[in-house]
Structure formats: structure tokens, C-alpha cells
């Protein structure tokens, strides 16, 4: 297997915590990053959920009546038959 060297800039605290966990798992950072890269290539996806801010995830209970009715109307206007 050919290898390539990369430089990454990461949050210092996250790095330290991750390195402790990798050690507990019996691996180093290079192995963990390789596992991540291989999973991305295998699945053609990021192997965890990425989502927008909570503003986009409001439930109907979090919305004002006007916002709820606006979303209902928008869904009706944009439906396809």
C-alpha cells in the first residue's frame, strides 16, 4: 500500500481527547484517520450524520401558529401530483 503524508489542523482539546481514546482502542491517529478515509471511500458518504442548526429542526410544538401555517401552505403550494 502506497502512503501519503498530510497535515491537518484540528481543535487542540479534541485532538488530545481523541488521542487518549485511540490509545484505549489500541491504535494511533494515523490508523484512525485511515479508517475514516476508507469508510468514506467505501460508502461514498461521511460516516456520521451532519445536520443544519437546530433552527431547521424545529418541531411543530416549537413553531408559532403563523410559522406552522406558513409551512403548511408552502408544502401545499410545492406539492406535485
Buried (B, 14 or more C-beta within 10 A) or exposed (E): EEEEEEEEEEEEEEEEEBEEEBEEEEEEBEEBEBEEEEEEEEEEEEEEEEEEEEEEEEEEEEEEEEEBEEEEEEEEEEEEE
